[in-house]
């Protein structure tokens, strides 16, 4: 069997997955993950980052993009940040920081960091409200 991914939505899904595990060869790898962050969480995070960016375009003198703010808040929430050297050896760049790979709890932690920063800085968060 090649790689198989199945979202558990019912008892039938659980039974099918059990059959696959029982039929798997020795040394096969079974991975069970928590659900990824929801679309609503992602939309909220990006709206909040937009609010922060509009009110604080600079962080310690550096002009921030939305992706840069996302990385800052992910690091503040405890996500590991890896810096890789450039091919020329003249600097470093971040590797990882994909919010699409976060589970719901991790995304909640990122959103909480945005709330904390906004409160500390006196920023207004509309969170995408019209």
Beta strands, then each sheet from edge to edge (+ up, - down):
strand 1: 58-59
strand 2: 62-63
strand 3: 82-85
strand 4: 92-95
sheet 1: 1+ 2-
sheet 2: 3+ 4-
end
